[in-house]
């Protein structure tokens, strides 16, 4: 955008599907646990989470950190998004170790490293897929053309995280085949004992780290509020985790979804949308109304572009 401060718009921009699909706070709170459950279903990801985090004691920190990073990349300025990608890449370089679970070791080898491109691809794919699935089932059906555009927008981000272009699925069809192959009987993604232990913490997180005065409340009294996330999982993974998904669970999940849909139209955007999305709207509006631009609306990119050495910037209008 002529006259816009460098890096003000971000890697996507308001014309992108990423900005449209990631706004609703409740959608991301459903997609977040779903993505984490899918990530740790890969035995090597589960090993890394188990050995390099205090996930069982404070799963909220992992969920909050995942959402914060994801939203910084989607809605942050270009500088903020690039900085977050660099930070995560540096962090993941230090995450490696022995595979302790015997089942995981037999199937995947004696060691893991978070910067393994195949593991990076799986983690990236769970975030992309969870965004689409949550929006499609909870908000409104997402047409295939919009899904394809959203996936195309995320490909340069995957490359920025060190996933080779030859490994990244080329388009939505290839991406869907990749997901199906990963969770197929012969695929690599099947929950181990370690994954099931972590999943229990995801779905029954202690309240103490969030509200210390409520730390005494048993998880069984509120864990049902996360049942909708179980419903968003692919059926094979839900079954392998051993999650109950009978009439009671389906009824409660449907009731929670119906309640949210009933309340959503009357809630103001400032209440139901992510603050990062609202801040990005304000940032873009400030750019659009700068006198030197002479525009009332920005012409913005819908897809990011990679530069040499993993740098990213928006396409020029």
Secondary structure as UniProt FT lines:
FT   TURN            2..3
FT   TURN            6..7
FT   TURN            14..15
FT   HELIX           17..21
FT   HELIX           25..40
FT   HELIX           43..52
FT   TURN            55..57
FT   HELIX           59..75
FT   HELIX           78..93
FT   STRAND          96..98
FT   HELIX           102..108
FT   STRAND          111..113
FT   TURN            114..115
FT   HELIX           117..138
FT   HELIX           144..160
FT   TURN            161..162
FT   TURN            165..167
FT   HELIX           172..183
FT   TURN            185..186
FT   HELIX           193..203
FT   TURN            208..210
FT   HELIX           212..214
FT   TURN            215..216
FT   HELIX           219..221
FT   HELIX           223..226
FT   HELIX           227..232
FT   HELIX           235..241
FT   HELIX           247..264
FT   TURN            265..266
FT   HELIX           269..272
FT   HELIX           275..288
FT   TURN            291..293
FT   STRAND          304..306
FT   HELIX           308..310
FT   STRAND          312..314
//
